[in-house]
Amino acid sequence: MDLIKFAEEMETVLKAAATESELVSPASEDGAIWGFELGEDASGFLSLESNQGTLDVPTVTVSLSLGSIEEVSKEDLMDLLIINGDLLGASLTITPPLGEEQEEFLMLQTKFVASEFSEDMFNKSVTSLMTQMSIFFEAE
């Protein structure tokens, strides 16, 4: 799979599906990362990973931000581990420090084999993640 060409196809889908998008990490044979916004509803990242040397199967990750973990207590993080077990086809993760302020963010994400990526799959992934956000995190 030519990841650079595939990344261009992913960017086309993202531009059609998101209200705003921005390339965060340029496409290479290792993959690419985009940030996106879905109007006022959500923001997140779309990434393509080559997985060379590990799985050797390219994957796509769709992530929605649940916010900065700066003010999240250790107890709250432990409670999130319990929720993580109830998620369907998704998981919680914390990003490494990002941006000028070096903030870490809590992300709800789903991952699948890159060959399954399409506009329909992106939309279904976002819908699933947003549904789970409203079920598990609305009261947070």
Phi and psi in radians as a Rosetta constraint file:
Dihedral C 1 N 2 CA 2 C 2 CIRCULARHARMONIC -1.414 0.35
Dihedral N 2 CA 2 C 2 N 3 CIRCULARHARMONIC 1.776 0.35
Dihedral C 2 N 3 CA 3 C 3 CIRCULARHARMONIC -1.158 0.35
Dihedral N 3 CA 3 C 3 N 4 CIRCULARHARMONIC -0.554 0.35
Dihedral C 3 N 4 CA 4 C 4 CIRCULARHARMONIC -1.162 0.35
Dihedral N 4 CA 4 C 4 N 5 CIRCULARHARMONIC -0.783 0.35
Dihedral C 4 N 5 CA 5 C 5 CIRCULARHARMONIC -1.148 0.35
Dihedral N 5 CA 5 C 5 N 6 CIRCULARHARMONIC -0.728 0.35
Dihedral C 5 N 6 CA 6 C 6 CIRCULARHARMONIC -1.098 0.35
Dihedral N 6 CA 6 C 6 N 7 CIRCULARHARMONIC -0.687 0.35
Dihedral C 6 N 7 CA 7 C 7 CIRCULARHARMONIC -1.079 0.35
Dihedral N 7 CA 7 C 7 N 8 CIRCULARHARMONIC -0.646 0.35
Dihedral C 7 N 8 CA 8 C 8 CIRCULARHARMONIC -1.107 0.35
Dihedral N 8 CA 8 C 8 N 9 CIRCULARHARMONIC -0.694 0.35
Dihedral C 8 N 9 CA 9 C 9 CIRCULARHARMONIC -1.155 0.35
Dihedral N 9 CA 9 C 9 N 10 CIRCULARHARMONIC -0.686 0.35
Dihedral C 9 N 10 CA 10 C 10 CIRCULARHARMONIC -1.119 0.35
Dihedral N 10 CA 10 C 10 N 11 CIRCULARHARMONIC -0.711 0.35
Dihedral C 10 N 11 CA 11 C 11 CIRCULARHARMONIC -1.109 0.35
Dihedral N 11 CA 11 C 11 N 12 CIRCULARHARMONIC -0.659 0.35
Dihedral C 11 N 12 CA 12 C 12 CIRCULARHARMONIC -1.081 0.35
Dihedral N 12 CA 12 C 12 N 13 CIRCULARHARMONIC -0.774 0.35
Dihedral C 12 N 13 CA 13 C 13 CIRCULARHARMONIC -1.091 0.35
Dihedral N 13 CA 13 C 13 N 14 CIRCULARHARMONIC -0.788 0.35
Dihedral C 13 N 14 CA 14 C 14 CIRCULARHARMONIC -1.089 0.35
Dihedral N 14 CA 14 C 14 N 15 CIRCULARHARMONIC -0.737 0.35
Dihedral C 14 N 15 CA 15 C 15 CIRCULARHARMONIC -1.099 0.35
Dihedral N 15 CA 15 C 15 N 16 CIRCULARHARMONIC -0.566 0.35
Dihedral C 15 N 16 CA 16 C 16 CIRCULARHARMONIC -1.342 0.35
Dihedral N 16 CA 16 C 16 N 17 CIRCULARHARMONIC -0.567 0.35
Dihedral C 16 N 17 CA 17 C 17 CIRCULARHARMONIC -1.636 0.35
Dihedral N 17 CA 17 C 17 N 18 CIRCULARHARMONIC -0.524 0.35
Dihedral C 17 N 18 CA 18 C 18 CIRCULARHARMONIC -1.747 0.35
Dihedral N 18 CA 18 C 18 N 19 CIRCULARHARMONIC 2.705 0.35
Dihedral C 18 N 19 CA 19 C 19 CIRCULARHARMONIC -1.339 0.35
Dihedral N 19 CA 19 C 19 N 20 CIRCULARHARMONIC -0.536 0.35
Dihedral C 19 N 20 CA 20 C 20 CIRCULARHARMONIC -2.537 0.35
Dihedral N 20 CA 20 C 20 N 21 CIRCULARHARMONIC 2.565 0.35
Dihedral C 20 N 21 CA 21 C 21 CIRCULARHARMONIC -2.611 0.35
Dihedral N 21 CA 21 C 21 N 22 CIRCULARHARMONIC 2.697 0.35
Dihedral C 21 N 22 CA 22 C 22 CIRCULARHARMONIC -2.579 0.35
Dihedral N 22 CA 22 C 22 N 23 CIRCULARHARMONIC 2.326 0.35
Dihedral C 22 N 23 CA 23 C 23 CIRCULARHARMONIC -1.250 0.35
Dihedral N 23 CA 23 C 23 N 24 CIRCULARHARMONIC 2.135 0.35
Dihedral C 23 N 24 CA 24 C 24 CIRCULARHARMONIC -1.678 0.35
Dihedral N 24 CA 24 C 24 N 25 CIRCULARHARMONIC -0.717 0.35
Dihedral C 24 N 25 CA 25 C 25 CIRCULARHARMONIC -2.314 0.35
Dihedral N 25 CA 25 C 25 N 26 CIRCULARHARMONIC 2.034 0.35
Dihedral C 25 N 26 CA 26 C 26 CIRCULARHARMONIC -0.991 0.35
Dihedral N 26 CA 26 C 26 N 27 CIRCULARHARMONIC 2.615 0.35
Dihedral C 26 N 27 CA 27 C 27 CIRCULARHARMONIC -1.096 0.35
Dihedral N 27 CA 27 C 27 N 28 CIRCULARHARMONIC 2.357 0.35
Dihedral C 27 N 28 CA 28 C 28 CIRCULARHARMONIC -2.577 0.35
Dihedral N 28 CA 28 C 28 N 29 CIRCULARHARMONIC -3.085 0.35
Dihedral C 28 N 29 CA 29 C 29 CIRCULARHARMONIC -1.237 0.35
Dihedral N 29 CA 29 C 29 N 30 CIRCULARHARMONIC -0.141 0.35
Dihedral C 29 N 30 CA 30 C 30 CIRCULARHARMONIC -1.596 0.35
Dihedral N 30 CA 30 C 30 N 31 CIRCULARHARMONIC -0.308 0.35
Dihedral C 30 N 31 CA 31 C 31 CIRCULARHARMONIC 2.331 0.35
Dihedral N 31 CA 31 C 31 N 32 CIRCULARHARMONIC -2.758 0.35
Dihedral C 31 N 32 CA 32 C 32 CIRCULARHARMONIC -2.851 0.35
Dihedral N 32 CA 32 C 32 N 33 CIRCULARHARMONIC 2.801 0.35
Dihedral C 32 N 33 CA 33 C 33 CIRCULARHARMONIC -2.420 0.35
Dihedral N 33 CA 33 C 33 N 34 CIRCULARHARMONIC 2.364 0.35
Dihedral C 33 N 34 CA 34 C 34 CIRCULARHARMONIC -2.163 0.35
Dihedral N 34 CA 34 C 34 N 35 CIRCULARHARMONIC 2.539 0.35
Dihedral C 34 N 35 CA 35 C 35 CIRCULARHARMONIC -1.713 0.35
Dihedral N 35 CA 35 C 35 N 36 CIRCULARHARMONIC 2.597 0.35
Dihedral C 35 N 36 CA 36 C 36 CIRCULARHARMONIC -2.566 0.35
Dihedral N 36 CA 36 C 36 N 37 CIRCULARHARMONIC 2.781 0.35
Dihedral C 36 N 37 CA 37 C 37 CIRCULARHARMONIC -2.222 0.35
Dihedral N 37 CA 37 C 37 N 38 CIRCULARHARMONIC 2.536 0.35
Dihedral C 37 N 38 CA 38 C 38 CIRCULARHARMONIC -2.048 0.35
Dihedral N 38 CA 38 C 38 N 39 CIRCULARHARMONIC 1.245 0.35
Dihedral C 38 N 39 CA 39 C 39 CIRCULARHARMONIC 1.044 0.35
Dihedral N 39 CA 39 C 39 N 40 CIRCULARHARMONIC -2.420 0.35
Dihedral C 39 N 40 CA 40 C 40 CIRCULARHARMONIC -1.498 0.35
Dihedral N 40 CA 40 C 40 N 41 CIRCULARHARMONIC -0.136 0.35
Dihedral C 40 N 41 CA 41 C 41 CIRCULARHARMONIC -1.322 0.35
Dihedral N 41 CA 41 C 41 N 42 CIRCULARHARMONIC -0.736 0.35
Dihedral C 41 N 42 CA 42 C 42 CIRCULARHARMONIC -2.876 0.35
Dihedral N 42 CA 42 C 42 N 43 CIRCULARHARMONIC 2.820 0.35
Dihedral C 42 N 43 CA 43 C 43 CIRCULARHARMONIC -2.466 0.35
Dihedral N 43 CA 43 C 43 N 44 CIRCULARHARMONIC 2.767 0.35
Dihedral C 43 N 44 CA 44 C 44 CIRCULARHARMONIC -3.094 0.35
Dihedral N 44 CA 44 C 44 N 45 CIRCULARHARMONIC -2.728 0.35
Dihedral C 44 N 45 CA 45 C 45 CIRCULARHARMONIC -2.348 0.35
Dihedral N 45 CA 45 C 45 N 46 CIRCULARHARMONIC 2.593 0.35
Dihedral C 45 N 46 CA 46 C 46 CIRCULARHARMONIC -2.118 0.35
Dihedral N 46 CA 46 C 46 N 47 CIRCULARHARMONIC 2.199 0.35
Dihedral C 46 N 47 CA 47 C 47 CIRCULARHARMONIC -2.324 0.35
Dihedral N 47 CA 47 C 47 N 48 CIRCULARHARMONIC 2.617 0.35
Dihedral C 47 N 48 CA 48 C 48 CIRCULARHARMONIC -2.054 0.35
Dihedral N 48 CA 48 C 48 N 49 CIRCULARHARMONIC 2.193 0.35
Dihedral C 48 N 49 CA 49 C 49 CIRCULARHARMONIC -2.116 0.35
Dihedral N 49 CA 49 C 49 N 50 CIRCULARHARMONIC 2.344 0.35
Dihedral C 49 N 50 CA 50 C 50 CIRCULARHARMONIC -1.324 0.35
Dihedral N 50 CA 50 C 50 N 51 CIRCULARHARMONIC -0.572 0.35
Dihedral C 50 N 51 CA 51 C 51 CIRCULARHARMONIC 1.037 0.35
Dihedral N 51 CA 51 C 51 N 52 CIRCULARHARMONIC 0.459 0.35
Dihedral C 51 N 52 CA 52 C 52 CIRCULARHARMONIC -1.071 0.35
Dihedral N 52 CA 52 C 52 N 53 CIRCULARHARMONIC 2.300 0.35
Dihedral C 52 N 53 CA 53 C 53 CIRCULARHARMONIC 1.548 0.35
Dihedral N 53 CA 53 C 53 N 54 CIRCULARHARMONIC -0.170 0.35
Dihedral C 53 N 54 CA 54 C 54 CIRCULARHARMONIC -2.065 0.35
Dihedral N 54 CA 54 C 54 N 55 CIRCULARHARMONIC -1.558 0.35
Dihedral C 54 N 55 CA 55 C 55 CIRCULARHARMONIC -1.431 0.35
Dihedral N 55 CA 55 C 55 N 56 CIRCULARHARMONIC -0.448 0.35
Dihedral C 55 N 56 CA 56 C 56 CIRCULARHARMONIC 1.010 0.35
Dihedral N 56 CA 56 C 56 N 57 CIRCULARHARMONIC 0.409 0.35
Dihedral C 56 N 57 CA 57 C 57 CIRCULARHARMONIC -2.228 0.35
Dihedral N 57 CA 57 C 57 N 58 CIRCULARHARMONIC 2.031 0.35
Dihedral C 57 N 58 CA 58 C 58 CIRCULARHARMONIC -1.057 0.35
Dihedral N 58 CA 58 C 58 N 59 CIRCULARHARMONIC 2.449 0.35
Dihedral C 58 N 59 CA 59 C 59 CIRCULARHARMONIC -2.249 0.35
Dihedral N 59 CA 59 C 59 N 60 CIRCULARHARMONIC 2.791 0.35
Dihedral C 59 N 60 CA 60 C 60 CIRCULARHARMONIC -2.063 0.35
Dihedral N 60 CA 60 C 60 N 61 CIRCULARHARMONIC 2.414 0.35
Dihedral C 60 N 61 CA 61 C 61 CIRCULARHARMONIC -2.128 0.35
Dihedral N 61 CA 61 C 61 N 62 CIRCULARHARMONIC 2.261 0.35
Dihedral C 61 N 62 CA 62 C 62 CIRCULARHARMONIC -1.929 0.35
Dihedral N 62 CA 62 C 62 N 63 CIRCULARHARMONIC 2.141 0.35
Dihedral C 62 N 63 CA 63 C 63 CIRCULARHARMONIC -2.207 0.35
Dihedral N 63 CA 63 C 63 N 64 CIRCULARHARMONIC 2.428 0.35
Dihedral C 63 N 64 CA 64 C 64 CIRCULARHARMONIC -2.028 0.35
Dihedral N 64 CA 64 C 64 N 65 CIRCULARHARMONIC 2.391 0.35
Dihedral C 64 N 65 CA 65 C 65 CIRCULARHARMONIC -1.388 0.35
Dihedral N 65 CA 65 C 65 N 66 CIRCULARHARMONIC 2.327 0.35
Dihedral C 65 N 66 CA 66 C 66 CIRCULARHARMONIC -1.775 0.35
Dihedral N 66 CA 66 C 66 N 67 CIRCULARHARMONIC -0.013 0.35
Dihedral C 66 N 67 CA 67 C 67 CIRCULARHARMONIC 1.987 0.35
Dihedral N 67 CA 67 C 67 N 68 CIRCULARHARMONIC 3.052 0.35
Dihedral C 67 N 68 CA 68 C 68 CIRCULARHARMONIC -1.214 0.35
Dihedral N 68 CA 68 C 68 N 69 CIRCULARHARMONIC 2.533 0.35
Dihedral C 68 N 69 CA 69 C 69 CIRCULARHARMONIC -1.625 0.35
Dihedral N 69 CA 69 C 69 N 70 CIRCULARHARMONIC 0.118 0.35
Dihedral C 69 N 70 CA 70 C 70 CIRCULARHARMONIC -0.901 0.35
Dihedral N 70 CA 70 C 70 N 71 CIRCULARHARMONIC -0.728 0.35
Dihedral C 70 N 71 CA 71 C 71 CIRCULARHARMONIC -1.838 0.35
Dihedral N 71 CA 71 C 71 N 72 CIRCULARHARMONIC 0.244 0.35
Dihedral C 71 N 72 CA 72 C 72 CIRCULARHARMONIC -1.515 0.35
Dihedral N 72 CA 72 C 72 N 73 CIRCULARHARMONIC 2.247 0.35
Dihedral C 72 N 73 CA 73 C 73 CIRCULARHARMONIC -1.367 0.35
Dihedral N 73 CA 73 C 73 N 74 CIRCULARHARMONIC 2.871 0.35
Dihedral C 73 N 74 CA 74 C 74 CIRCULARHARMONIC -1.059 0.35
Dihedral N 74 CA 74 C 74 N 75 CIRCULARHARMONIC -0.682 0.35
Dihedral C 74 N 75 CA 75 C 75 CIRCULARHARMONIC -1.074 0.35
Dihedral N 75 CA 75 C 75 N 76 CIRCULARHARMONIC -0.767 0.35
Dihedral C 75 N 76 CA 76 C 76 CIRCULARHARMONIC -1.095 0.35
Dihedral N 76 CA 76 C 76 N 77 CIRCULARHARMONIC -0.704 0.35
Dihedral C 76 N 77 CA 77 C 77 CIRCULARHARMONIC -1.113 0.35
Dihedral N 77 CA 77 C 77 N 78 CIRCULARHARMONIC -0.670 0.35
Dihedral C 77 N 78 CA 78 C 78 CIRCULARHARMONIC -1.135 0.35
Dihedral N 78 CA 78 C 78 N 79 CIRCULARHARMONIC -0.691 0.35
Dihedral C 78 N 79 CA 79 C 79 CIRCULARHARMONIC -1.097 0.35
Dihedral N 79 CA 79 C 79 N 80 CIRCULARHARMONIC -0.620 0.35
Dihedral C 79 N 80 CA 80 C 80 CIRCULARHARMONIC -1.133 0.35
Dihedral N 80 CA 80 C 80 N 81 CIRCULARHARMONIC -0.546 0.35
Dihedral C 80 N 81 CA 81 C 81 CIRCULARHARMONIC -1.094 0.35
Dihedral N 81 CA 81 C 81 N 82 CIRCULARHARMONIC -0.608 0.35
Dihedral C 81 N 82 CA 82 C 82 CIRCULARHARMONIC -1.164 0.35
Dihedral N 82 CA 82 C 82 N 83 CIRCULARHARMONIC -0.780 0.35
Dihedral C 82 N 83 CA 83 C 83 CIRCULARHARMONIC -1.072 0.35
Dihedral N 83 CA 83 C 83 N 84 CIRCULARHARMONIC -0.675 0.35
Dihedral C 83 N 84 CA 84 C 84 CIRCULARHARMONIC -0.949 0.35
Dihedral N 84 CA 84 C 84 N 85 CIRCULARHARMONIC -0.641 0.35
Dihedral C 84 N 85 CA 85 C 85 CIRCULARHARMONIC -1.213 0.35
Dihedral N 85 CA 85 C 85 N 86 CIRCULARHARMONIC -0.359 0.35
Dihedral C 85 N 86 CA 86 C 86 CIRCULARHARMONIC -1.601 0.35
Dihedral N 86 CA 86 C 86 N 87 CIRCULARHARMONIC -0.206 0.35
Dihedral C 86 N 87 CA 87 C 87 CIRCULARHARMONIC -1.194 0.35
Dihedral N 87 CA 87 C 87 N 88 CIRCULARHARMONIC 2.607 0.35
Dihedral C 87 N 88 CA 88 C 88 CIRCULARHARMONIC -1.894 0.35
Dihedral N 88 CA 88 C 88 N 89 CIRCULARHARMONIC 1.990 0.35
Dihedral C 88 N 89 CA 89 C 89 CIRCULARHARMONIC 1.101 0.35
Dihedral N 89 CA 89 C 89 N 90 CIRCULARHARMONIC 0.453 0.35
Dihedral C 89 N 90 CA 90 C 90 CIRCULARHARMONIC -2.586 0.35
Dihedral N 90 CA 90 C 90 N 91 CIRCULARHARMONIC 2.882 0.35
Dihedral C 90 N 91 CA 91 C 91 CIRCULARHARMONIC -2.630 0.35
Dihedral N 91 CA 91 C 91 N 92 CIRCULARHARMONIC 2.799 0.35
Dihedral C 91 N 92 CA 92 C 92 CIRCULARHARMONIC -1.659 0.35
Dihedral N 92 CA 92 C 92 N 93 CIRCULARHARMONIC 2.510 0.35
Dihedral C 92 N 93 CA 93 C 93 CIRCULARHARMONIC -2.556 0.35
Dihedral N 93 CA 93 C 93 N 94 CIRCULARHARMONIC 2.787 0.35
Dihedral C 93 N 94 CA 94 C 94 CIRCULARHARMONIC -2.000 0.35
Dihedral N 94 CA 94 C 94 N 95 CIRCULARHARMONIC 2.267 0.35
Dihedral C 94 N 95 CA 95 C 95 CIRCULARHARMONIC -1.258 0.35
Dihedral N 95 CA 95 C 95 N 96 CIRCULARHARMONIC 2.737 0.35
Dihedral C 95 N 96 CA 96 C 96 CIRCULARHARMONIC -1.183 0.35
Dihedral N 96 CA 96 C 96 N 97 CIRCULARHARMONIC 2.892 0.35
Dihedral C 96 N 97 CA 97 C 97 CIRCULARHARMONIC -0.927 0.35
Dihedral N 97 CA 97 C 97 N 98 CIRCULARHARMONIC 2.295 0.35
Dihedral C 97 N 98 CA 98 C 98 CIRCULARHARMONIC -2.159 0.35
Dihedral N 98 CA 98 C 98 N 99 CIRCULARHARMONIC 2.642 0.35
Dihedral C 98 N 99 CA 99 C 99 CIRCULARHARMONIC 1.268 0.35
Dihedral N 99 CA 99 C 99 N 100 CIRCULARHARMONIC -3.097 0.35
Dihedral C 99 N 100 CA 100 C 100 CIRCULARHARMONIC -1.109 0.35
Dihedral N 100 CA 100 C 100 N 101 CIRCULARHARMONIC -0.584 0.35
Dihedral C 100 N 101 CA 101 C 101 CIRCULARHARMONIC -1.502 0.35
Dihedral N 101 CA 101 C 101 N 102 CIRCULARHARMONIC -0.049 0.35
Dihedral C 101 N 102 CA 102 C 102 CIRCULARHARMONIC 0.948 0.35
Dihedral N 102 CA 102 C 102 N 103 CIRCULARHARMONIC 0.774 0.35
Dihedral C 102 N 103 CA 103 C 103 CIRCULARHARMONIC -1.429 0.35
Dihedral N 103 CA 103 C 103 N 104 CIRCULARHARMONIC 2.623 0.35
Dihedral C 103 N 104 CA 104 C 104 CIRCULARHARMONIC -1.872 0.35
Dihedral N 104 CA 104 C 104 N 105 CIRCULARHARMONIC 2.461 0.35
Dihedral C 104 N 105 CA 105 C 105 CIRCULARHARMONIC -2.122 0.35
Dihedral N 105 CA 105 C 105 N 106 CIRCULARHARMONIC 2.535 0.35
Dihedral C 105 N 106 CA 106 C 106 CIRCULARHARMONIC -1.506 0.35
Dihedral N 106 CA 106 C 106 N 107 CIRCULARHARMONIC 2.209 0.35
Dihedral C 106 N 107 CA 107 C 107 CIRCULARHARMONIC -2.150 0.35
Dihedral N 107 CA 107 C 107 N 108 CIRCULARHARMONIC 2.477 0.35
Dihedral C 107 N 108 CA 108 C 108 CIRCULARHARMONIC -1.809 0.35
Dihedral N 108 CA 108 C 108 N 109 CIRCULARHARMONIC 2.157 0.35
Dihedral C 108 N 109 CA 109 C 109 CIRCULARHARMONIC -2.393 0.35
Dihedral N 109 CA 109 C 109 N 110 CIRCULARHARMONIC 2.769 0.35
Dihedral C 109 N 110 CA 110 C 110 CIRCULARHARMONIC -2.340 0.35
Dihedral N 110 CA 110 C 110 N 111 CIRCULARHARMONIC 2.601 0.35
Dihedral C 110 N 111 CA 111 C 111 CIRCULARHARMONIC -2.325 0.35
Dihedral N 111 CA 111 C 111 N 112 CIRCULARHARMONIC 2.481 0.35
Dihedral C 111 N 112 CA 112 C 112 CIRCULARHARMONIC -2.626 0.35
Dihedral N 112 CA 112 C 112 N 113 CIRCULARHARMONIC 2.921 0.35
Dihedral C 112 N 113 CA 113 C 113 CIRCULARHARMONIC -1.126 0.35
Dihedral N 113 CA 113 C 113 N 114 CIRCULARHARMONIC 2.355 0.35
Dihedral C 113 N 114 CA 114 C 114 CIRCULARHARMONIC -1.006 0.35
Dihedral N 114 CA 114 C 114 N 115 CIRCULARHARMONIC -0.580 0.35
Dihedral C 114 N 115 CA 115 C 115 CIRCULARHARMONIC -1.113 0.35
Dihedral N 115 CA 115 C 115 N 116 CIRCULARHARMONIC -0.286 0.35
Dihedral C 115 N 116 CA 116 C 116 CIRCULARHARMONIC -1.511 0.35
Dihedral N 116 CA 116 C 116 N 117 CIRCULARHARMONIC -0.124 0.35
Dihedral C 116 N 117 CA 117 C 117 CIRCULARHARMONIC -1.191 0.35
Dihedral N 117 CA 117 C 117 N 118 CIRCULARHARMONIC 2.349 0.35
Dihedral C 117 N 118 CA 118 C 118 CIRCULARHARMONIC -2.792 0.35
Dihedral N 118 CA 118 C 118 N 119 CIRCULARHARMONIC 2.999 0.35
Dihedral C 118 N 119 CA 119 C 119 CIRCULARHARMONIC -1.075 0.35
Dihedral N 119 CA 119 C 119 N 120 CIRCULARHARMONIC -0.707 0.35
Dihedral C 119 N 120 CA 120 C 120 CIRCULARHARMONIC -1.087 0.35
Dihedral N 120 CA 120 C 120 N 121 CIRCULARHARMONIC -0.757 0.35
Dihedral C 120 N 121 CA 121 C 121 CIRCULARHARMONIC -1.169 0.35
Dihedral N 121 CA 121 C 121 N 122 CIRCULARHARMONIC -0.683 0.35
Dihedral C 121 N 122 CA 122 C 122 CIRCULARHARMONIC -1.064 0.35
Dihedral N 122 CA 122 C 122 N 123 CIRCULARHARMONIC -0.856 0.35
Dihedral C 122 N 123 CA 123 C 123 CIRCULARHARMONIC -1.080 0.35
Dihedral N 123 CA 123 C 123 N 124 CIRCULARHARMONIC -0.731 0.35
Dihedral C 123 N 124 CA 124 C 124 CIRCULARHARMONIC -1.127 0.35
Dihedral N 124 CA 124 C 124 N 125 CIRCULARHARMONIC -0.688 0.35
Dihedral C 124 N 125 CA 125 C 125 CIRCULARHARMONIC -1.119 0.35
Dihedral N 125 CA 125 C 125 N 126 CIRCULARHARMONIC -0.811 0.35
Dihedral C 125 N 126 CA 126 C 126 CIRCULARHARMONIC -1.091 0.35
Dihedral N 126 CA 126 C 126 N 127 CIRCULARHARMONIC -0.767 0.35
Dihedral C 126 N 127 CA 127 C 127 CIRCULARHARMONIC -1.054 0.35
Dihedral N 127 CA 127 C 127 N 128 CIRCULARHARMONIC -0.785 0.35
Dihedral C 127 N 128 CA 128 C 128 CIRCULARHARMONIC -1.082 0.35
Dihedral N 128 CA 128 C 128 N 129 CIRCULARHARMONIC -0.795 0.35
Dihedral C 128 N 129 CA 129 C 129 CIRCULARHARMONIC -1.124 0.35
Dihedral N 129 CA 129 C 129 N 130 CIRCULARHARMONIC -0.729 0.35
Dihedral C 129 N 130 CA 130 C 130 CIRCULARHARMONIC -1.164 0.35
Dihedral N 130 CA 130 C 130 N 131 CIRCULARHARMONIC -0.650 0.35
Dihedral C 130 N 131 CA 131 C 131 CIRCULARHARMONIC -1.103 0.35
Dihedral N 131 CA 131 C 131 N 132 CIRCULARHARMONIC -0.798 0.35
Dihedral C 131 N 132 CA 132 C 132 CIRCULARHARMONIC -1.174 0.35
Dihedral N 132 CA 132 C 132 N 133 CIRCULARHARMONIC -0.590 0.35
Dihedral C 132 N 133 CA 133 C 133 CIRCULARHARMONIC -1.052 0.35
Dihedral N 133 CA 133 C 133 N 134 CIRCULARHARMONIC -0.770 0.35
Dihedral C 133 N 134 CA 134 C 134 CIRCULARHARMONIC -1.222 0.35
Dihedral N 134 CA 134 C 134 N 135 CIRCULARHARMONIC -0.585 0.35
Dihedral C 134 N 135 CA 135 C 135 CIRCULARHARMONIC -1.272 0.35
Dihedral N 135 CA 135 C 135 N 136 CIRCULARHARMONIC -0.872 0.35
Dihedral C 135 N 136 CA 136 C 136 CIRCULARHARMONIC -1.663 0.35
Dihedral N 136 CA 136 C 136 N 137 CIRCULARHARMONIC -0.353 0.35
Dihedral C 136 N 137 CA 137 C 137 CIRCULARHARMONIC -2.174 0.35
Dihedral N 137 CA 137 C 137 N 138 CIRCULARHARMONIC 0.015 0.35
Dihedral C 137 N 138 CA 138 C 138 CIRCULARHARMONIC -1.058 0.35
Dihedral N 138 CA 138 C 138 N 139 CIRCULARHARMONIC -0.637 0.35
Dihedral C 138 N 139 CA 139 C 139 CIRCULARHARMONIC -1.442 0.35
Dihedral N 139 CA 139 C 139 N 140 CIRCULARHARMONIC -0.134 0.35
